[in-house]
Amino acid sequence: MIGLPKSTEFNKRIPKQKFYENLTVTPALKTAFKEQIKVIYWRNKVAATTMNLAPGTNVTELEVFEIKLNTGNLDEAVLRQIDKEIPYHILFLLEYEGKYQAWIGYKEAAQSGNNAFKVTGYYHTDWLTEDTLGIKADGLNVDAIYENYVRQIAGDKLQTATGESLEETVVRAEKKKQLQKQIDALQAKIRKEKQLNKQMKMNSELKNLREELLKNEG
């Protein structure tokens, strides 16, 4: 699929019901699984035991899941639910009408332990043909393979400052996203505000937010 060696192939079908039956999920999420997903395949397992790699410190295995869709959209909550139930890092390949999107979350162990993980955010490619997807497994250990997948898929969304770790880049990118949301919301309020003194106060706040956003540029 994405140039991984045959030694990594798993090719096991996973019933989609596994991710919502007998679990506490919302009716909307259960509907998304039922209506948006056709079938889920566990295609590959990237690990020191399946490739010529050193073990990772933070990433012990990286799984490749192919999800064939009934529609051209998949709720991100579906991927979060799968990530929640699988205690490994996952590269998702969504397929619809012969086109593919690669999705991956920045996933790290939660402080609570017990194989619990949290996903900070998801990144994805455009819809592409299998030949033009261009996702490559680069790195000498499983940590590096995962980090390079995240950076390849995220592209410009994770511009790297010199010497910055992937975690630092993700945190900075998330902060930028939140600051931009605040800026957009404040600009909308300013446009609606009639009182000059309130406009001036909000414009001062807007200036501070824009300065903070500039500090977080790569």
C-alpha atoms as an extended CHARMM CRD file, in Angstrom:
* protein
*
       218  EXT
         1         1  MET       CA              0.0000000000        0.0000000000        0.0000000000  PROA      1               0.0000000000
         2         2  ILE       CA              2.5930000000        2.6000000000        1.0790000000  PROA      2               0.0000000000
         3         3  GLY       CA              5.8000000000        0.7610000000        0.2830000000  PROA      3               0.0000000000
         4         4  LEU       CA              6.1250000000       -1.1880000000        3.5310000000  PROA      4               0.0000000000
         5         5  PRO       CA              7.9210000000       -4.5720000000        3.3170000000  PROA      5               0.0000000000
         6         6  LYS       CA              5.9600000000       -7.8000000000        3.1610000000  PROA      6               0.0000000000
         7         7  SER       CA              7.2290000000       -8.7120000000        6.6450000000  PROA      7               0.0000000000
         8         8  THR       CA              4.9500000000       -6.0070000000        8.0840000000  PROA      8               0.0000000000
         9         9  GLU       CA              1.7660000000       -7.2710000000        6.4200000000  PROA      9               0.0000000000
        10        10  PHE       CA             -1.0550000000       -8.3060000000        8.7430000000  PROA      10              0.0000000000
        11        11  ASN       CA             -4.1770000000       -7.9830000000        6.5700000000  PROA      11              0.0000000000
        12        12  LYS       CA             -6.7400000000       -8.7910000000        9.2330000000  PROA      12              0.0000000000
        13        13  ARG       CA            -10.3080000000       -7.5710000000        8.9740000000  PROA      13              0.0000000000
        14        14  ILE       CA            -11.5580000000       -5.8830000000       12.1620000000  PROA      14              0.0000000000
        15        15  PRO       CA            -15.3330000000       -5.8260000000       12.7200000000  PROA      15              0.0000000000
        16        16  LYS       CA            -16.3330000000       -2.1810000000       13.1050000000  PROA      16              0.0000000000
        17        17  GLN       CA            -18.7630000000       -3.2190000000       15.8550000000  PROA      17              0.0000000000
        18        18  LYS       CA            -15.7090000000       -3.8310000000       18.0760000000  PROA      18              0.0000000000
        19        19  PHE       CA            -15.3750000000       -0.0720000000       18.5070000000  PROA      19              0.0000000000
        20        20  TYR       CA            -18.9140000000        0.7120000000       19.6210000000  PROA      20              0.0000000000
        21        21  GLU       CA            -20.7000000000       -2.4180000000       20.8560000000  PROA      21              0.0000000000
        22        22  ASN       CA            -20.6230000000       -2.9420000000       24.6110000000  PROA      22              0.0000000000
        23        23  LEU       CA            -18.8910000000        0.4380000000       24.9920000000  PROA      23              0.0000000000
        24        24  THR       CA            -20.1730000000        3.7670000000       26.2450000000  PROA      24              0.0000000000
        25        25  VAL       CA            -20.4440000000        5.7680000000       23.0240000000  PROA      25              0.0000000000
        26        26  THR       CA            -22.9730000000        8.3680000000       21.9380000000  PROA      26              0.0000000000
        27        27  PRO       CA            -25.7750000000        7.4240000000       19.5290000000  PROA      27              0.0000000000
        28        28  ALA       CA            -24.2730000000        9.8790000000       16.9970000000  PROA      28              0.0000000000
        29        29  LEU       CA            -20.8810000000        8.1350000000       17.1260000000  PROA      29              0.0000000000
        30        30  LYS       CA            -22.4810000000        4.7100000000       16.7580000000  PROA      30              0.0000000000
        31        31  THR       CA            -24.3940000000        5.9930000000       13.7210000000  PROA      31              0.0000000000
        32        32  ALA       CA            -21.1670000000        7.3460000000       12.2090000000  PROA      32              0.0000000000
        33        33  PHE       CA            -19.5120000000        3.9370000000       12.5040000000  PROA      33              0.0000000000
        34        34  LYS       CA            -22.5150000000        2.2070000000       10.9610000000  PROA      34              0.0000000000
        35        35  GLU       CA            -23.2150000000        4.6400000000        8.1130000000  PROA      35              0.0000000000
        36        36  GLN       CA            -19.8150000000        6.0640000000        7.1770000000  PROA      36              0.0000000000
        37        37  ILE       CA            -17.6210000000        2.9470000000        7.3680000000  PROA      37              0.0000000000
        38        38  LYS       CA            -17.8550000000       -0.0140000000        5.0290000000  PROA      38              0.0000000000
        39        39  VAL       CA            -14.9960000000       -2.1480000000        6.4210000000  PROA      39              0.0000000000
        40        40  ILE       CA            -11.7920000000       -1.8190000000        8.4840000000  PROA      40              0.0000000000
        41        41  TYR       CA             -8.5730000000       -3.7170000000        7.7310000000  PROA      41              0.0000000000
        42        42  TRP       CA             -5.4830000000       -3.9300000000        9.9070000000  PROA      42              0.0000000000
        43        43  ARG       CA             -2.9790000000       -3.8740000000        7.0380000000  PROA      43              0.0000000000
        44        44  ASN       CA              0.4950000000       -3.5600000000        8.5900000000  PROA      44              0.0000000000
        45        45  LYS       CA              2.3980000000       -3.6920000000       11.8360000000  PROA      45              0.0000000000
        46        46  VAL       CA              5.5660000000       -1.5800000000       11.9370000000  PROA      46              0.0000000000
        47        47  ALA       CA              7.8270000000       -2.7180000000       14.7750000000  PROA      47              0.0000000000
        48        48  ALA       CA             11.3600000000       -3.8650000000       15.5200000000  PROA      48              0.0000000000
        49        49  THR       CA             10.0900000000       -7.4340000000       15.0790000000  PROA      49              0.0000000000
        50        50  THR       CA              8.6800000000       -6.8320000000       11.5800000000  PROA      50              0.0000000000
        51        51  MET       CA             11.2830000000       -4.4640000000       10.0740000000  PROA      51              0.0000000000
        52        52  ASN       CA             15.0160000000       -3.8620000000       10.3530000000  PROA      52              0.0000000000
        53        53  LEU       CA             14.4880000000       -1.1910000000       13.0090000000  PROA      53              0.0000000000
        54        54  ALA       CA             15.6410000000       -0.4090000000       16.5250000000  PROA      54              0.0000000000
        55        55  PRO       CA             12.8430000000       -0.4000000000       19.1150000000  PROA      55              0.0000000000
        56        56  GLY       CA             11.2560000000        2.9430000000       19.8750000000  PROA      56              0.0000000000
        57        57  THR       CA             11.2720000000        4.6030000000       23.2850000000  PROA      57              0.0000000000
        58        58  ASN       CA              7.8100000000        6.1750000000       23.0080000000  PROA      58              0.0000000000
        59        59  VAL       CA              6.3880000000        4.1840000000       20.0830000000  PROA      59              0.0000000000
        60        60  THR       CA              6.6130000000        0.4120000000       20.4640000000  PROA      60              0.0000000000
        61        61  GLU       CA              4.4640000000       -0.4130000000       17.4200000000  PROA      61              0.0000000000
        62        62  LEU       CA              2.7840000000        1.5410000000       14.6600000000  PROA      62              0.0000000000
        63        63  GLU       CA             -0.2810000000       -0.0280000000       13.0570000000  PROA      63              0.0000000000
        64        64  VAL       CA             -1.6200000000        0.7780000000        9.5960000000  PROA      64              0.0000000000
        65        65  PHE       CA             -5.4220000000        0.6320000000        9.3640000000  PROA      65              0.0000000000
        66        66  GLU       CA             -7.2260000000        0.8950000000        6.0340000000  PROA      66              0.0000000000
        67        67  ILE       CA            -10.8010000000        2.1210000000        6.3860000000  PROA      67              0.0000000000
        68        68  LYS       CA            -13.0520000000        1.7880000000        3.3510000000  PROA      68              0.0000000000
        69        69  LEU       CA            -15.7860000000        4.4070000000        3.4590000000  PROA      69              0.0000000000
        70        70  ASN       CA            -19.3680000000        4.5730000000        2.2620000000  PROA      70              0.0000000000
        71        71  THR       CA            -19.1260000000        8.3630000000        1.8990000000  PROA      71              0.0000000000
        72        72  GLY       CA            -16.3760000000       10.8870000000        1.2200000000  PROA      72              0.0000000000
        73        73  ASN       CA            -16.3960000000       12.0690000000        4.8440000000  PROA      73              0.0000000000
        74        74  LEU       CA            -15.5320000000       10.4620000000        8.1520000000  PROA      74              0.0000000000
        75        75  ASP       CA            -16.1700000000       12.0640000000       11.5320000000  PROA      75              0.0000000000
        76        76  GLU       CA            -12.9100000000       12.6540000000       13.3770000000  PROA      76              0.0000000000
        77        77  ALA       CA            -14.6150000000       11.2670000000       16.4850000000  PROA      77              0.0000000000
        78        78  VAL       CA            -14.5610000000        7.8380000000       14.8120000000  PROA      78              0.0000000000
        79        79  LEU       CA            -10.7660000000        7.9160000000       14.5590000000  PROA      79              0.0000000000
        80        80  ARG       CA            -10.5360000000        9.1110000000       18.1600000000  PROA      80              0.0000000000
        81        81  GLN       CA            -12.6510000000        6.1650000000       19.2920000000  PROA      81              0.0000000000
        82        82  ILE       CA            -10.4340000000        3.6840000000       17.4300000000  PROA      82              0.0000000000
        83        83  ASP       CA             -7.2930000000        5.3360000000       18.8060000000  PROA      83              0.0000000000
        84        84  LYS       CA             -8.8030000000        5.1620000000       22.2810000000  PROA      84              0.0000000000
        85        85  GLU       CA             -9.3820000000        1.4060000000       22.0350000000  PROA      85              0.0000000000
        86        86  ILE       CA             -6.0500000000        0.4630000000       20.3920000000  PROA      86              0.0000000000
        87        87  PRO       CA             -3.0350000000        0.9720000000       22.7180000000  PROA      87              0.0000000000
        88        88  TYR       CA             -0.6340000000        1.5960000000       19.8310000000  PROA      88              0.0000000000
        89        89  HSD       CA              0.0410000000        4.4270000000       17.3990000000  PROA      89              0.0000000000
        90        90  ILE       CA             -2.0180000000        4.2180000000       14.2030000000  PROA      90              0.0000000000
        91        91  LEU       CA             -1.6430000000        5.4610000000       10.6440000000  PROA      91              0.0000000000
        92        92  PHE       CA             -5.1060000000        5.5330000000        9.0420000000  PROA      92              0.0000000000
        93        93  LEU       CA             -5.5820000000        5.1520000000        5.2910000000  PROA      93              0.0000000000
        94        94  LEU       CA             -9.1130000000        6.1550000000        4.2970000000  PROA      94              0.0000000000
        95        95  GLU       CA            -10.3460000000        4.8620000000        0.9240000000  PROA      95              0.0000000000
        96        96  TYR       CA            -13.3250000000        6.1280000000       -1.0470000000  PROA      96              0.0000000000
        97        97  GLU       CA            -13.9720000000        5.4750000000       -4.7400000000  PROA      97              0.0000000000
        98        98  GLY       CA            -10.3280000000        4.6270000000       -5.4490000000  PROA      98              0.0000000000
        99        99  LYS       CA             -8.8600000000        7.7060000000       -3.7330000000  PROA      99              0.0000000000
       100       100  TYR       CA             -6.9630000000        7.7300000000       -0.4440000000  PROA      100             0.0000000000
       101       101  GLN       CA             -6.3820000000       10.0850000000        2.4750000000  PROA      101             0.0000000000
       102       102  ALA       CA             -3.6930000000        9.4240000000        5.0840000000  PROA      102             0.0000000000
       103       103  TRP       CA             -4.6520000000       10.4630000000        8.6340000000  PROA      103             0.0000000000
       104       104  ILE       CA             -2.5220000000       10.3460000000       11.7710000000  PROA      104             0.0000000000
       105       105  GLY       CA             -2.9230000000       11.7330000000       15.2650000000  PROA      105             0.0000000000
       106       106  TYR       CA             -0.2240000000       13.0210000000       17.5740000000  PROA      106             0.0000000000
       107       107  LYS       CA             -0.7300000000       10.2820000000       20.1430000000  PROA      107             0.0000000000
       108       108  GLU       CA              1.1240000000       10.0250000000       23.4300000000  PROA      108             0.0000000000
       109       109  ALA       CA              0.7880000000        8.0900000000       26.6580000000  PROA      109             0.0000000000
       110       110  ALA       CA             -1.5770000000        9.7270000000       29.1320000000  PROA      110             0.0000000000
       111       111  GLN       CA             -0.2350000000       10.5410000000       32.5910000000  PROA      111             0.0000000000
       112       112  SER       CA             -2.6760000000        8.0630000000       34.1080000000  PROA      112             0.0000000000
       113       113  GLY       CA             -0.7450000000        5.1750000000       32.5340000000  PROA      113             0.0000000000
       114       114  ASN       CA             -2.5760000000        1.8270000000       32.1980000000  PROA      114             0.0000000000
       115       115  ASN       CA             -1.9050000000        1.7780000000       28.4290000000  PROA      115             0.0000000000
       116       116  ALA       CA             -4.0240000000        4.9430000000       28.1390000000  PROA      116             0.0000000000
       117       117  PHE       CA             -3.2750000000        7.3780000000       25.3270000000  PROA      117             0.0000000000
       118       118  LYS       CA             -4.4080000000       10.8620000000       24.4080000000  PROA      118             0.0000000000
       119       119  VAL       CA             -4.5160000000       12.3700000000       20.9280000000  PROA      119             0.0000000000
       120       120  THR       CA             -3.6820000000       16.0750000000       20.7560000000  PROA      120             0.0000000000
       121       121  GLY       CA             -4.8150000000       16.5530000000       17.1500000000  PROA      121             0.0000000000
       122       122  TYR       CA             -5.1560000000       14.8860000000       13.7550000000  PROA      122             0.0000000000
       123       123  TYR       CA             -3.4320000000       15.6850000000       10.4810000000  PROA      123             0.0000000000
       124       124  HSD       CA             -4.3450000000       14.4390000000        7.0220000000  PROA      124             0.0000000000
       125       125  THR       CA             -3.4310000000       14.6180000000        3.3550000000  PROA      125             0.0000000000
       126       126  ASP       CA             -5.7240000000       15.5750000000        0.4920000000  PROA      126             0.0000000000
       127       127  TRP       CA             -7.5960000000       12.8570000000       -1.3820000000  PROA      127             0.0000000000
       128       128  LEU       CA             -4.9790000000       11.2410000000       -3.6600000000  PROA      128             0.0000000000
       129       129  THR       CA             -4.5200000000        8.1520000000       -5.7950000000  PROA      129             0.0000000000
       130       130  GLU       CA             -2.6030000000        5.2640000000       -4.2520000000  PROA      130             0.0000000000
       131       131  ASP       CA              0.3830000000        6.0470000000       -6.5080000000  PROA      131             0.0000000000
       132       132  THR       CA              0.5600000000        9.7130000000       -5.4970000000  PROA      132             0.0000000000
       133       133  LEU       CA             -0.0220000000        9.3120000000       -1.7480000000  PROA      133             0.0000000000
       134       134  GLY       CA              3.7590000000        9.3540000000       -1.2860000000  PROA      134             0.0000000000
       135       135  ILE       CA              3.9450000000        8.4490000000        2.4250000000  PROA      135             0.0000000000
       136       136  LYS       CA              7.3240000000        6.8490000000        3.1830000000  PROA      136             0.0000000000
       137       137  ALA       CA              8.6480000000        4.9980000000        6.2150000000  PROA      137             0.0000000000
       138       138  ASP       CA             11.8070000000        6.9740000000        7.0350000000  PROA      138             0.0000000000
       139       139  GLY       CA             13.8550000000        6.3670000000       10.1640000000  PROA      139             0.0000000000
       140       140  LEU       CA             16.1040000000        3.9300000000       12.0030000000  PROA      140             0.0000000000
       141       141  ASN       CA             13.7340000000        3.2370000000       14.9040000000  PROA      141             0.0000000000
       142       142  VAL       CA              9.9750000000        3.1020000000       15.4360000000  PROA      142             0.0000000000
       143       143  ASP       CA              9.9120000000        6.5390000000       17.1050000000  PROA      143             0.0000000000
       144       144  ALA       CA             11.5050000000        8.1160000000       14.0110000000  PROA      144             0.0000000000
       145       145  ILE       CA              9.1690000000        6.2890000000       11.6130000000  PROA      145             0.0000000000
       146       146  TYR       CA              6.1440000000        7.6350000000       13.5050000000  PROA      146             0.0000000000
       147       147  GLU       CA              7.4870000000       11.1940000000       13.7890000000  PROA      147             0.0000000000
       148       148  ASN       CA              8.3020000000       11.2970000000       10.0830000000  PROA      148             0.0000000000
       149       149  TYR       CA              4.8260000000       10.0220000000        9.1820000000  PROA      149             0.0000000000
       150       150  VAL       CA              3.3040000000       12.8330000000       11.2720000000  PROA      150             0.0000000000
       151       151  ARG       CA              5.4900000000       15.4950000000        9.6590000000  PROA      151             0.0000000000
       152       152  GLN       CA              4.9240000000       14.1740000000        6.1100000000  PROA      152             0.0000000000
       153       153  ILE       CA              1.1540000000       14.0700000000        6.5410000000  PROA      153             0.0000000000
       154       154  ALA       CA              0.8820000000       17.3990000000        8.3840000000  PROA      154             0.0000000000
       155       155  GLY       CA              3.1040000000       19.2400000000        5.8740000000  PROA      155             0.0000000000
       156       156  ASP       CA              2.9970000000       23.0130000000        6.3640000000  PROA      156             0.0000000000
       157       157  LYS       CA              0.7640000000       22.6650000000        9.4370000000  PROA      157             0.0000000000
       158       158  LEU       CA              3.8230000000       21.5220000000       11.4190000000  PROA      158             0.0000000000
       159       159  GLN       CA              6.5580000000       23.8680000000       10.3010000000  PROA      159             0.0000000000
       160       160  THR       CA              9.5990000000       23.1380000000       12.4270000000  PROA      160             0.0000000000
       161       161  ALA       CA             11.6980000000       25.6070000000       14.3510000000  PROA      161             0.0000000000
       162       162  THR       CA             15.3990000000       24.7360000000       14.5270000000  PROA      162             0.0000000000
       163       163  GLY       CA             16.1070000000       21.9690000000       17.0400000000  PROA      163             0.0000000000
       164       164  GLU       CA             12.4420000000       21.5840000000       17.9620000000  PROA      164             0.0000000000
       165       165  SER       CA             11.0400000000       18.1800000000       18.9030000000  PROA      165             0.0000000000
       166       166  LEU       CA              7.8250000000       16.8680000000       17.3710000000  PROA      166             0.0000000000
       167       167  GLU       CA              6.0230000000       17.3580000000       20.6930000000  PROA      167             0.0000000000
       168       168  GLU       CA              7.1520000000       20.9980000000       20.8620000000  PROA      168             0.0000000000
       169       169  THR       CA              6.0630000000       21.5680000000       17.2480000000  PROA      169             0.0000000000
       170       170  VAL       CA              2.6230000000       20.0530000000       17.8870000000  PROA      170             0.0000000000
       171       171  VAL       CA              2.0980000000       22.0960000000       21.0770000000  PROA      171             0.0000000000
       172       172  ARG       CA              3.0870000000       25.2880000000       19.2480000000  PROA      172             0.0000000000
       173       173  ALA       CA              0.8250000000       24.4670000000       16.2770000000  PROA      173             0.0000000000
       174       174  GLU       CA             -2.1340000000       23.8060000000       18.5900000000  PROA      174             0.0000000000
       175       175  LYS       CA             -1.5000000000       27.0910000000       20.4070000000  PROA      175             0.0000000000
       176       176  LYS       CA             -1.4370000000       28.9220000000       17.0500000000  PROA      176             0.0000000000
       177       177  LYS       CA             -4.7430000000       27.3180000000       16.0990000000  PROA      177             0.0000000000
       178       178  GLN       CA             -6.3800000000       28.4110000000       19.3630000000  PROA      178             0.0000000000
       179       179  LEU       CA             -4.9820000000       31.9510000000       19.0670000000  PROA      179             0.0000000000
       180       180  GLN       CA             -6.3160000000       32.2240000000       15.5080000000  PROA      180             0.0000000000
       181       181  LYS       CA             -9.7710000000       31.1460000000       16.7050000000  PROA      181             0.0000000000
       182       182  GLN       CA             -9.6650000000       33.8430000000       19.3910000000  PROA      182             0.0000000000
       183       183  ILE       CA             -8.5670000000       36.4430000000       16.8300000000  PROA      183             0.0000000000
       184       184  ASP       CA            -11.3540000000       35.5090000000       14.4070000000  PROA      184             0.0000000000
       185       185  ALA       CA            -13.9800000000       35.6200000000       17.1700000000  PROA      185             0.0000000000
       186       186  LEU       CA            -12.7280000000       38.9840000000       18.4640000000  PROA      186             0.0000000000
       187       187  GLN       CA            -12.6830000000       40.4970000000       14.9650000000  PROA      187             0.0000000000
       188       188  ALA       CA            -16.3120000000       39.4580000000       14.5100000000  PROA      188             0.0000000000
       189       189  LYS       CA            -17.2310000000       41.1130000000       17.8390000000  PROA      189             0.0000000000
       190       190  ILE       CA            -15.4200000000       44.3270000000       16.8710000000  PROA      190             0.0000000000
       191       191  ARG       CA            -17.3530000000       44.5310000000       13.5950000000  PROA      191             0.0000000000
       192       192  LYS       CA            -20.6530000000       44.3290000000       15.5060000000  PROA      192             0.0000000000
       193       193  GLU       CA            -19.7120000000       46.6970000000       18.3580000000  PROA      193             0.0000000000
       194       194  LYS       CA            -21.1870000000       50.2090000000       18.0870000000  PROA      194             0.0000000000
       195       195  GLN       CA            -19.5140000000       51.8680000000       21.0930000000  PROA      195             0.0000000000
       196       196  LEU       CA            -16.1100000000       53.3910000000       20.3140000000  PROA      196             0.0000000000
       197       197  ASN       CA            -14.6180000000       52.8600000000       23.7860000000  PROA      197             0.0000000000
       198       198  LYS       CA            -15.4450000000       49.1380000000       23.6500000000  PROA      198             0.0000000000
       199       199  GLN       CA            -14.0220000000       48.9040000000       20.1250000000  PROA      199             0.0000000000
       200       200  MET       CA            -10.7620000000       50.4740000000       21.3200000000  PROA      200             0.0000000000
       201       201  LYS       CA            -10.4890000000       48.0550000000       24.2320000000  PROA      201             0.0000000000
       202       202  MET       CA            -11.0960000000       45.0570000000       21.9710000000  PROA      202             0.0000000000
       203       203  ASN       CA             -8.6300000000       46.3610000000       19.3700000000  PROA      203             0.0000000000
       204       204  SER       CA             -5.9730000000       46.5280000000       22.0880000000  PROA      204             0.0000000000
       205       205  GLU       CA             -6.7390000000       42.9080000000       23.0060000000  PROA      205             0.0000000000
       206       206  LEU       CA             -6.6310000000       41.9860000000       19.3120000000  PROA      206             0.0000000000
       207       207  LYS       CA             -3.1660000000       43.5280000000       18.9810000000  PROA      207             0.0000000000
       208       208  ASN       CA             -1.9040000000       41.4480000000       21.9160000000  PROA      208             0.0000000000
       209       209  LEU       CA             -3.3070000000       38.2520000000       20.4110000000  PROA      209             0.0000000000
       210       210  ARG       CA             -1.6680000000       38.9740000000       17.0540000000  PROA      210             0.0000000000
       211       211  GLU       CA              1.6760000000       39.5950000000       18.7620000000  PROA      211             0.0000000000
       212       212  GLU       CA              1.3190000000       36.2850000000       20.6310000000  PROA      212             0.0000000000
       213       213  LEU       CA              0.5170000000       34.5440000000       17.3360000000  PROA      213             0.0000000000
       214       214  LEU       CA              3.6860000000       35.9470000000       15.7360000000  PROA      214             0.0000000000
       215       215  LYS       CA              5.7690000000       34.6200000000       18.6540000000  PROA      215             0.0000000000
       216       216  ASN       CA              4.4990000000       31.1070000000       17.8840000000  PROA      216             0.0000000000
       217       217  GLU       CA              5.4200000000       31.1460000000       14.2010000000  PROA      217             0.0000000000
       218       218  GLY       CA              8.0140000000       28.5640000000       13.2020000000  PROA      218             0.0000000000
